[in-house]
Amino acid sequence: MALGVPKLVKPKQFGSERYCKKLTRMRRRCFEGVGLMSRVIRLDEKSGQELEERLRAEGFEFGDLAHARFQARGPGVVVSFYESGKLVVQGKGSADFCERFLATDLGAEAPRPLDGAAIGTDEAGKGDTFGGMAVAGVLVPEGAEVDLVKAGVADSKSIGDRRIKILAPWIKDHFEHKVFALGPVEYNAKHAGVGGNVNSLLTELHGNIAIALFPKLTGNRVVVDRFGANLPVTRRLRDELPEARVVEIPRAEAHASVAAASVLARAAFLENIEDLSREWAVDFPLGSGSPVPPAMREFLELHGPNCVGEVAKSHFKNVRGFLKK
């Protein structure tokens, strides 16, 4: 069902003021709980596809709209991505939506140096149907940010997977680091163990990495790619690591330490996907878009539904939908 908003038609065109009032009520219902705040952003095709995959994974309701590649409705927000590359975000929740979903999707930039040493943390695989999830942290000493920039380290979304596989070993050889790579089985178990809340799991993993690396840090700064509006890592480390200065910001990959962490997390996640593909003889795609259903059907034909939790995130809406069929 299309989510577009019907236009208000003047009464004289239909000779009925009653008809006009009916359309007005319909228009209000379309925006009920959403509000009229609107933001317009330009996205390239790849970023638009990545956004669609993330929204599907988060359970947004999708509908059709003329001249749009997709339209999705979520809590307090309606998102329309047009063929022209224009993304329109409407609703009271537009600011939160942009911060959560678009802060790292508006184009790549070279990492910015921080004043002094820092630990950066980031994750990969959170929105992918297949595979688990990886969280990584990198400790960058004061002055070493320049080395990362010279090596071409940037947000993993802005560089190809082949380059990531080259950079990851180099980062590990030159910087203190920590990586938690969860396969699907461990991910599903941990996700259930924290009450089915992905942000709670991320808080645990990001926090554990900061605690592990902090004794080696000269300084006190921990930079986290922000994933929760209530600054969950800051709240957690307030008691466990009170001497740390935690900075949770959107688009944190713009900082060298977080960019390096994003590369390690992405490399670990890619390795997990490749291992699963070899083990189960299915070419598992990245993301949660159109390549996922054919791969899932192939997997089910070969291995049956009882093994889905060994290759995919069981709580994802698209996975649950396949298991119901």
Secondary structure, 3 states (H helix, E strand, C coil): CCCCCCCCCCHHHCCCHHHHHHHHHHHHHHCCCCCCCEEEEECCHHHHHHHHHHHHHCCCEEECCCCEEEEEEECCEEEEEECCCEEEEECCCHHHHHHHHHCCCCCCCCCECCCCCEEEEEEECCCCCECCEEEEEEEECCCCHHHHHHHCCCCHHHCCHHHHHHHHHHHHHHCEEEEEEECHHHHHHHHHHCCCCHHHHHHHHHHHHHHHHHHHCCCCEEEEECCCCCCHHHHHHHHHCCCCEEEEECCHHHEHHHHHHHHHHHHHHHHHHHHHHHHHCCCCCCCCCCCHHHHHHHHHHHHCHHHHHHCECCCCHHHHHHHHC
